[in-house]
């Protein structure tokens, strides 16, 4: 006995994994505000690009989360 083969269809099929309620989707990156920019600034410092690092640190100092602002301010003092 051979199993019956279902013919392919072009009818729209709604995926079972999608509920359509995008309001409850968690952000993919839940890092605190400013943390990525701070890490990027540190990477630029490691590469020797102080000007770009300073620009990023100023952005974080002006609007990141409290911990990132404090660290950015400290790094700005250190690089002058």
C-alpha positions as CSV (number, residue, x, y, z in Angstrom):
1,X,0.0,0.0,0.0
2,X,1.5,3.3,-1.0
3,X,0.7,6.5,1.0
4,X,-1.4,9.0,-0.7
5,X,0.5,12.0,-2.0
6,X,-1.1,15.4,-1.3
7,X,-1.0,17.6,-4.4
8,X,0.8,21.0,-4.2
9,X,-1.5,24.0,-3.8
10,X,-0.9,27.7,-4.5
11,X,-3.5,28.7,-1.8
12,X,-2.2,31.0,0.8
13,X,-1.2,29.2,4.0
14,X,-0.8,31.2,7.2
15,X,2.3,30.2,9.1
16,X,1.7,28.6,12.4
17,X,4.5,30.4,14.1
18,X,3.2,33.9,13.5
19,X,0.4,35.2,15.6
20,X,0.2,38.6,14.0
21,X,0.6,40.4,17.3
22,X,3.8,42.3,16.8
23,X,3.3,44.4,19.9
24,X,4.4,41.5,22.1
25,X,7.6,40.8,20.2
26,X,10.7,41.3,22.4
27,X,13.5,43.3,20.9
28,X,16.3,41.3,19.5
29,X,18.9,43.4,21.1
30,X,18.0,44.2,24.7
31,X,21.3,45.9,25.6
32,X,21.0,49.1,27.6
33,X,20.8,52.3,25.6
34,X,24.3,53.6,24.8
35,X,26.1,50.3,25.6
36,X,26.7,49.5,21.9
37,X,28.0,52.9,21.1
38,X,30.3,52.8,24.2
39,X,31.7,49.4,23.1
40,X,32.2,50.8,19.6
41,X,34.0,53.8,21.0
42,X,36.3,51.5,22.9
43,X,37.0,49.6,19.8
44,X,37.9,52.8,18.0
45,X,40.2,53.7,20.8
46,X,41.9,50.3,20.5
47,X,42.4,51.1,16.8
48,X,43.9,54.4,17.6
49,X,41.0,56.5,16.1
50,X,40.6,58.9,19.0
51,X,38.5,61.4,17.1
52,X,35.8,58.9,16.2
53,X,35.8,57.4,19.7
54,X,35.4,60.9,21.2
55,X,32.4,61.6,19.0
56,X,30.8,58.4,20.0
57,X,31.6,58.9,23.7
58,X,30.1,62.4,23.5
59,X,26.9,60.9,22.1
60,X,26.7,58.3,24.9
61,X,27.5,60.9,27.6
62,X,24.6,63.0,26.3
63,X,22.0,60.3,26.1
64,X,22.9,56.8,27.1
65,X,21.8,54.9,30.2
66,X,23.3,56.1,33.5
67,X,26.1,53.4,33.7
68,X,27.1,54.1,30.0
69,X,27.1,57.9,30.6
70,X,29.4,57.5,33.6
71,X,31.8,55.2,31.7
72,X,31.7,57.5,28.7
73,X,32.4,60.6,30.8
74,X,35.4,58.8,32.5
75,X,36.8,57.7,29.1
76,X,36.4,61.3,27.8
77,X,38.4,62.5,30.7
78,X,41.1,59.9,30.1
79,X,41.6,60.7,26.4
80,X,41.4,64.5,27.0
